[in-house]
Amino acid sequence: MLIESAISPPSELWGVSEWAAARTHSRCEKILLKRFQGRGVRAYLPAASQQRLYEGRRRTVEIPLFPGYLFYDRSAIRRLEVLSIREVAQVLEPANPVELREELLRLEDGLSRAGRSWSELSFTIRGAPVEVVSGPLKGLRGEFIEHKTGGSLLIRVTLLGRLVETSLDAVFVRPL
C-alpha cells in the first residue's frame, strides 16, 4: 500500500538490489520517508489501510505494517549518514540482500492486490510453502496455515523477524 503517494511505486522495488531497514524512533516512519526522498534515496514503507473513528467520523488511514521500520536503498546512502538522521534509532543490514529483496517484492505484490486485509503475526508461526493458483492473489508465494475458520497466507520478512497474514481458503493454494 502506498502512503500519501509518498512511497516509491512498486516498480521501483525491482530497481534496487540492496535494501536495508532503518528502525525509527516512535511514530517517525513517514517523517523519515520524506527525509530519504529529499536526499534522493528510494525508500519503501509497507502499509495497510484501517478504518478509524475520529470525532465521530470514519476515516481510512494508512498504518505502517511494521511500526518503527522503513526500508531504504542502502547503495544510495552511507550507513553513517543514515545514522546521523534524527529519526533513525538503528540500521539493520541483511546478511542476504537477495533474500530481503525477494521478501519485499512478495510483500508488495500481496499488499498491492485489491480488497485484501493484512495484519502482523508472531514470527514463530510456521506454515507450509505454497503458491496461490487462483483468485486475486494468483502467483503469490508464501506459507499457508489452516485453522478452524479457514486458512491464512503468510509472508515473512526475516530481517525484521516479522510476518504478515491474510485470510485465504485452502482451495486457492497448491503446495510447493
N, C-alpha and C positions, 0 to 999 in steps of 0.2 A: 504494500500500500504506500502511496506517496503522501507525505505530509505537506500541505500547502504548496504543492508543486515545487518544493524546495529540494527534494531528494533527487539524486541522479536518476534518470529514467532507467528501467531495467536493461535496456540495450547497452548502457554504459558498464554494466556489471561484466559483460563479456570482454570489454576492452582493458580491464585491469586484471593483471595476473598475480599481483602481490597485495593481498588485503591484510590489514591488521585491525585490532579493535582498541578503541580508547574507552577506558572506564571513566565516566564523568562524575563530577560531584552531583549531589541530589538535584534532579529535575533540570539538568543543564544540557540535555541531548540536543534540543532544537537550536539552542544558542551556539553550541559547538559546531553543529552542522553549518550554520551560517558563517562562522569563522573560517571553517575549512573552505567553503565555497568562495569566500572573499580572497583567499590565498590561491585559488585555482586548483584546489585539491578535490578530487572526486570522493564523495562520502555517501554512505548508504545507511539509512535508519529504518529498519523494518518496523512497520506499524500495523495496528489493527483498528478497525472502526468500532466504536462503542456508543451506545445511546446513554446520555447523561441528562439529568434533570437540573436545570439552572433557573432559579427564580420562577419556578412553576412552568418552565418551557422545556420541551425535549430538544436536545441538540445532539447531533452526531459529531463526535470528536475522534481524532486520530491519537491513539495511545501507543507509545513505543512498546513493541512486543518484548524486548529485553530491556527493561528500565535500567538506566545507568550505563548503557553501552552504545557505541556508534562505530561503524566500520569505515575505514578510510584506505585510500591508495597509499601504501607505505613506500612505494617507489617515488612518489611525488614530493615527499617532505621527510626531512630527517627526524629521527626519534627524539633528539634533544629539543628540536623546535616544537614538536608536538607537546612534550612535557612542559615547555615554557608557557603554554596556553593556560590561562587561569582556570578554565572549566575542566581541565584534564587532571584526573587523580592518578591514573596508571595507564601504561601502554602494554597491551598483550599482543605478542607476535607469535604466529603459529609455527610449530615445528615442521608442519607440512602445508605450505601455502596452497598447493594444488587441491588438497582435501578441503580446506576452508573455502576456496573459490567455488568448488563444486557444491558444497553445502549451501553457500549463499545463493547460488543460481537456482538450486532446488527450492530453497525457501522463497525466493522472489517469484518463481514460477507458481508455487502454491498460493502465495498471497495475491497474485495478480488475477487469479481466476475469480470471476464474479460470484457473488452470493455465498461466500464461504466465511464462516466464523472460526477464527483460530484462537487458541489460548495456550499458555505455557504450562508444562507439566514437569514433574520431577525427572531429572536426567537418568535416574537409576532404572526406570522402566525400560524393559527390552521387548521389542516386537520382532516378528518375522519379516525379513526383507521381501518387499512386494513391489509390483508396478501396477498402476491403475490402468485398466484396459477399456473402460468406457465411462461416460459421463463427463462433466466439465473439467475434471482433473486428469483426463486421459493422458497417459505418457509420463506422469509424475511418478518418481520412485521415492520410497521411504520405507518405514516399518509399519506393520499392522498389528493391532491388538484387538481381541474380541472381549466384550463384556456383556452383561445381561441385556442392556438396552441397545446393543448393536456392535459397532466397531469404531475404531479411530485410526486415522492415518497419522503417523508421527514423522516429523522432520527434525533431525538432530543437528546442533551446532556445537561441535566438540570443543572448540577453543573456549567457549563460554561455559561449557558444562551445562547447557540448557537444551530443552527440546520443546517443540510446539506440536499441537494436535488439532485435528478437526474431525468431526463425525463423518463416518463413511460406512456404507454397508459392504459386507464381505463379498457380495456378488460382483462388485466393481473392481476387484483386485485379483491378481494372479501371483503366485509365489515366484521368486527369482532363484 
